[in-house]
């Protein structure tokens, strides 16, 4: 601030004379960040005259801006434009990475250095790079550079650019993260190897980075030192207010660059040279990649060959120039064909170089895959004959780290004899080149080969193996685990009971995006030392490790898109449910995805999706069988900090105020914050949730560390007005549930309690990254409606009754509406016994008469509230005269039947008389025809009419 005031005062005086002022005469400065009244951090943009001028443009008033103004990679926040602007040529920016380079006089903030033993020199600065002390000390020295880092993003990369010069096998450079070795290179040449870049995967959170250069007291070759040019830490989002100039030996030809590139071999860029191009070396001069100056070449004897290159149908190694000399009159040396996935036209100092991560080897060289495909990195050895004579590190070069160790009776004088190595072993009648656990000398020893890598594709480990020698006291195992946590995923004992070739394919699987460690371990525990045996692997396939050579293009996986050979997860708001696609599909209306790499979009219920389909619109109204629960009045209320009481009891924090942010942050106490219907960290000023991901609930550890505990909300309305269960899914990944990342989830049980007016959520427990909370509250009760009530009438007094309203069964807990007021209605009082006369009723159909109560004349009352008769004093009797009627009916029926019978008899008699008359008439007719009668008469007169006889 004092410097700022000095500059402003000086330039104000200079502005009083000169030519008319223009925008080109104005300079801009940011003040230091300060907290305003609202608690957010702000800075001011101050204008000043950087050149003398007079009149014309005037200085504008100071403008206040937020300190956290993030621009895209390749841009910076311009104080003049008040907006994000592309970086000019020769500069770069990366808002997601912290790049440490161009050291001047002191180590960067957060760095320290020490060395052993006493009297040695620590890391220092020379020509803008870090140097590992000096080589004047005559004893073994370890120089350590320590850097404290905090990775804000999960799965970020740490990149180190370095070079070394040392005597053969006398020094090594190690990189350790939290004192766990990630990189170990035993240097084998005194030749200046040039700048090299290595990348390492680092998990989220705070870490200690230590880079150690260890050298013994052997003869010195070269400078006998290590050099660090830059350290880049991805996952460190920051505000970029000016672009970073490219370091010497680097350039950026375009605007908007996110990083600088190394100058190619035989070019340079010194301090003061334009940053957009490198300058070719002069004749008879050379330089390694990334050099700031060229070195004159002189004639010298040949000693080192370069990488394999194809000339016609053969592969040759060209002689390499050495430092300060020119190789003369030397022919190329023959070399074997490069292995699969390695290109033979790239410089690799004597070795074939693998294609880049996004390329595969074709007949024309390394080339990207077609759209929808990506190169599958794989270590695939049918045998190790192509690596005969190489080290184990060479066979698996490119991955995060390879370590090869032996403990026990390892015969240190001949250490290599008992470590893992590539060597010829006898198998049957012939010899094969195998990855062998060593020569197997010694009685008690353990040889361990460890491969650590980041898997960029799903895959399964397979290999063939056999044991040579006498393995009766030996054992072998395969251990696989993630490197994010110390949880064993699989432990397999290999069968050494036979010398036959065996195949291993037992489901040791790897998932994309997860870092793994594979450990082959061969153990001998013999009583005598004459049991020589070893484990030999002759066929090996490991798909997916980043840095392995890529030999073929494979279809892009579901949930991803592949373009330009790069496989990327589908962004939020999109999905891809098919393989081999070059683009993702936007979620349709009413659906959304809140996470990357999704194969389908989830349906939003009633609230619908937001504009970019990255989440559903917040919902605060929930319908159930007993009514609607409305959280509108508390939906955007911040609930927290919620403290884990078990943590308080376990650590004894009884007397501390853990709601105090400063106290809790210093102790690293886990606290929870949530909102029921709104993102808890949607506002940039909301710094109580330091997670980068939006969340309905989050866990805070300190000011810079925290986790999202869910950014996708769903709910379940409980029966019987018991409340509401809310589930927040899709939080930051957790690695405590086996081999796959598990997104954190939050379960909130809102218990309906009409008497609970305060909001007091309680953390109940955690079930491996599932977090459970409870809160009794009146707001979890359903809203009352007019249908939630029923009325009853009071006793009739003075000819008046009053109605009273109360909640129906099942609606006793509803809130938000009072029952209607009671009303008065006219009524009649209940009758008393003295108000009745007893009278016989009319004769009923069943022949009975009943004595019943009849209200006396002039009395006003009702018999009961239901209108029914009281059974008191009711009698019954047969109706008077009922037997005479019955007798009359019987007699009438009998007379009717007799009359009917008489009519039937008379009718029969009539019919008989008609028949006789008909016969008589027939007989008379016959008498009128005598001849016919006599002819037919047979002497029998029975058939003649009675009158004729």
BELFEN-V521923 format. One record per pair of residues at least 24 apart in sequence whose ideal C-beta (glycine too) atoms are under 7 Angstrom apart, sorted by the first residue. I is the first residue (numbers start at 1). J is the second residue. Records with the same first field share a line. If there is no record, write none. Layout:
I: J ; J
//
This chain:
1: 31 ; 32
4: 29 ; 31 ; 46
7: 48
8: 46 ; 48
11: 48 ; 49 ; 50
12: 49
14: 49 ; 52
15: 49 ; 52 ; 53
16: 54
17: 52 ; 54
18: 52 ; 53 ; 54
19: 53 ; 54
20: 53 ; 54 ; 55 ; 56
21: 49 ; 53 ; 54 ; 55 ; 56 ; 57
22: 56 ; 57
23: 57
25: 49 ; 50 ; 51 ; 53
26: 50 ; 57
28: 79 ; 80
30: 79 ; 241
33: 67
38: 685
40: 66 ; 685
41: 67
42: 66 ; 67
43: 67
45: 79
67: 239
68: 239 ; 684
69: 239
70: 95 ; 237 ; 239
71: 95 ; 240
73: 258
74: 256 ; 257 ; 258
75: 256
76: 240 ; 241 ; 242 ; 243
77: 239 ; 240 ; 241
86: 255 ; 256
87: 243 ; 255 ; 256 ; 257
88: 243 ; 255
89: 252 ; 253 ; 254 ; 255 ; 275 ; 276
90: 245 ; 246 ; 251 ; 252 ; 274 ; 275 ; 276
91: 243 ; 244 ; 245 ; 246 ; 252 ; 275
92: 243 ; 244 ; 246 ; 252 ; 257 ; 258 ; 259 ; 260
93: 240 ; 243 ; 244
94: 258 ; 259
95: 237 ; 238 ; 240
96: 234 ; 235 ; 237
97: 232 ; 233 ; 234 ; 236
98: 233 ; 236 ; 238
99: 230 ; 232 ; 244
100: 230 ; 231
101: 229 ; 230 ; 247
102: 128 ; 247
103: 128 ; 129 ; 130
110: 147 ; 148
111: 145 ; 146 ; 147
112: 146
113: 144 ; 145 ; 146
114: 144
115: 141 ; 142 ; 143 ; 144
116: 142
128: 247 ; 248
129: 227 ; 228 ; 229
130: 227 ; 228
131: 225 ; 227
132: 213 ; 225 ; 226
133: 225
135: 220 ; 223 ; 224 ; 225
138: 217
139: 217
140: 216 ; 217
141: 215
142: 212 ; 214
143: 212 ; 213
144: 210 ; 212
145: 211
146: 208 ; 210
147: 209 ; 231
148: 208
149: 207 ; 209 ; 233
150: 206 ; 704
151: 202 ; 203 ; 204 ; 205 ; 207 ; 235
152: 235 ; 236 ; 237 ; 692
153: 204 ; 235 ; 692
154: 203 ; 204 ; 732 ; 733
155: 201 ; 513
156: 202 ; 234 ; 235
157: 199 ; 200 ; 201 ; 234
158: 200 ; 202 ; 233
159: 197 ; 199 ; 232
160: 198 ; 228 ; 231
161: 195 ; 197 ; 229 ; 230
162: 196 ; 226 ; 227 ; 228 ; 229
163: 192 ; 193 ; 194 ; 195 ; 196 ; 227
164: 193 ; 226
165: 190 ; 192 ; 222 ; 223 ; 224 ; 225
166: 190 ; 215 ; 221 ; 222 ; 224
167: 218 ; 219 ; 220 ; 221 ; 224
170: 215 ; 216 ; 218
171: 213 ; 214 ; 215 ; 224
172: 214
173: 213 ; 226
174: 212 ; 214
175: 200 ; 211
176: 210 ; 212
177: 202 ; 207 ; 209
178: 207 ; 208
179: 210
181: 401 ; 403
182: 400 ; 401
183: 401
184: 401 ; 403
190: 221 ; 222
191: 304 ; 322
192: 222 ; 288 ; 323
193: 349
194: 288 ; 289
195: 229 ; 262 ; 288 ; 289 ; 290
200: 400
201: 400 ; 454 ; 515
203: 484
205: 705
245: 275
246: 275
248: 292
249: 290 ; 291 ; 292
250: 290
251: 275 ; 276 ; 277 ; 278
252: 276
253: 277
262: 289 ; 290
263: 289 ; 290 ; 291
264: 289
265: 289 ; 347
268: 292 ; 293 ; 294
284: 326
286: 321
295: 323 ; 324
296: 324
297: 321 ; 324 ; 325 ; 326
298: 324 ; 325 ; 326
299: 325 ; 326 ; 328
300: 325 ; 326 ; 327
302: 327 ; 330
305: 333 ; 350
306: 347 ; 349 ; 350
307: 346 ; 347 ; 348 ; 349 ; 350 ; 351 ; 352 ; 353
308: 335 ; 338 ; 344 ; 352
309: 344 ; 345
310: 344
315: 344
317: 350
336: 386
339: 386
340: 380 ; 549 ; 551
341: 549 ; 550 ; 551
342: 549
354: 398 ; 549
355: 549 ; 550
357: 546
358: 564 ; 565 ; 566
359: 550 ; 565
360: 550 ; 551 ; 552 ; 553
361: 551
368: 564 ; 565
369: 553 ; 565
370: 553
371: 562 ; 563 ; 582
372: 555 ; 556 ; 562 ; 580 ; 581 ; 582
373: 553 ; 554 ; 555 ; 556 ; 562 ; 580
374: 553 ; 554 ; 556 ; 562 ; 565 ; 566 ; 567
375: 550 ; 553 ; 565
376: 457 ; 543 ; 550 ; 552 ; 554
377: 456 ; 544 ; 545 ; 546 ; 547 ; 548 ; 549 ; 550
378: 541 ; 542 ; 543 ; 548 ; 551
379: 540 ; 541 ; 542 ; 545 ; 548
380: 541 ; 551
381: 539 ; 540
382: 539
383: 432 ; 433 ; 538 ; 539
384: 422 ; 433 ; 434 ; 435
385: 433
387: 422
388: 422 ; 433
390: 422
392: 420 ; 421 ; 422 ; 449
395: 422
396: 451
398: 547 ; 548
399: 451 ; 452 ; 453 ; 545 ; 546 ; 547 ; 548
400: 452 ; 453 ; 454
401: 452
402: 451
403: 450
404: 449
405: 448
406: 445 ; 447
407: 445 ; 446
408: 442 ; 444 ; 445 ; 446
409: 442 ; 443 ; 444 ; 445
410: 442 ; 445
411: 441 ; 442
417: 441
418: 442 ; 445 ; 447
419: 447
420: 447 ; 449
425: 468 ; 536
426: 468
427: 466
432: 538
434: 536 ; 537 ; 538
435: 537 ; 540
436: 534 ; 536
437: 522 ; 534 ; 535
438: 534
439: 532 ; 534
440: 469 ; 524 ; 532 ; 533 ; 534
441: 532
442: 524 ; 529
443: 524 ; 526 ; 527 ; 528 ; 529
444: 524 ; 525 ; 526
445: 524
446: 521 ; 523
447: 522
448: 519 ; 521
449: 520
450: 517 ; 519
451: 518
452: 483 ; 517
453: 516 ; 545 ; 546 ; 547
454: 515 ; 546
455: 510 ; 511 ; 512 ; 514 ; 516 ; 544 ; 545
456: 512 ; 544 ; 546
457: 512 ; 543 ; 544
458: 510 ; 511 ; 512 ; 544
459: 510 ; 542 ; 543 ; 544
460: 507 ; 508 ; 509
461: 508 ; 542
462: 504 ; 505 ; 541
463: 504 ; 537 ; 539 ; 540 ; 541
464: 501 ; 502 ; 503 ; 538 ; 539
465: 494 ; 502 ; 504 ; 535 ; 536 ; 537
466: 499 ; 500 ; 501 ; 502 ; 536
467: 496 ; 499 ; 533 ; 535
468: 499 ; 533 ; 534 ; 536
469: 532 ; 533 ; 534
470: 531 ; 533
471: 496 ; 533
472: 531
473: 524 ; 525 ; 526 ; 531
474: 522 ; 523 ; 524 ; 533
475: 523
476: 521 ; 522 ; 535
477: 521
478: 520
479: 519 ; 521
480: 508 ; 516 ; 518
481: 517
482: 514 ; 515 ; 516 ; 735 ; 739
483: 515 ; 516 ; 517
484: 515 ; 735
485: 735 ; 736
489: 739
510: 544
511: 739 ; 740
512: 544
514: 741
555: 579 ; 580
556: 580 ; 581
558: 599
559: 597 ; 598 ; 599
560: 597
569: 596 ; 597
570: 596 ; 597 ; 598
571: 596
572: 596 ; 614
573: 612 ; 613 ; 614
575: 599 ; 600 ; 601
586: 613
587: 613
592: 616
594: 711 ; 712 ; 730
595: 730
615: 711 ; 712
618: 677 ; 678
619: 677
620: 677
622: 715 ; 717 ; 724
623: 717
624: 717 ; 782
625: 719
626: 721 ; 782 ; 810 ; 811
627: 782 ; 783 ; 785 ; 788 ; 814
628: 782 ; 783
629: 717 ; 724 ; 780 ; 782
630: 783
631: 676 ; 677 ; 779
633: 779
634: 676 ; 759 ; 779
635: 675 ; 676 ; 677 ; 678
636: 675 ; 677 ; 678
637: 675 ; 759
638: 673 ; 675
639: 673 ; 674 ; 675 ; 759 ; 761
640: 671 ; 672 ; 673 ; 674
641: 671 ; 672 ; 673
642: 671 ; 672 ; 761 ; 763 ; 773
643: 669 ; 671
644: 670 ; 763
665: 702 ; 703
668: 701 ; 702
670: 699 ; 701
671: 700
672: 697 ; 699 ; 763
673: 697 ; 698 ; 700
674: 746
676: 726
691: 732
693: 732
695: 731
696: 728
697: 728 ; 746
707: 731 ; 732 ; 744
708: 732 ; 744
709: 744 ; 746 ; 771
710: 744 ; 745 ; 746
720: 810
721: 752 ; 781 ; 782 ; 813 ; 814
722: 752
723: 749 ; 750 ; 751 ; 752 ; 780
724: 750 ; 780
725: 749
726: 750
734: 769
736: 768 ; 769
737: 768 ; 769
742: 769
744: 769
745: 770
746: 771
747: 771 ; 772
748: 773
749: 774
750: 775 ; 777 ; 780
751: 775 ; 776 ; 780
752: 780 ; 781 ; 813
753: 777 ; 778
754: 778 ; 781 ; 813 ; 815
778: 815
781: 813 ; 814 ; 815
782: 814
783: 814 ; 815 ; 816
784: 811 ; 814 ; 815 ; 816 ; 817
785: 817
788: 814
789: 819 ; 820
796: 827 ; 828 ; 829
799: 826 ; 827 ; 828 ; 829
800: 824 ; 826 ; 827
801: 825 ; 827
828: 860 ; 861 ; 862
829: 861
830: 861 ; 862 ; 864
831: 855 ; 861 ; 862 ; 863
835: 859 ; 861
838: 873
843: 879
847: 878 ; 879 ; 882
848: 876 ; 878 ; 879
849: 876 ; 877 ; 879
850: 874 ; 876
851: 875
920: 945
923: 947 ; 948
//
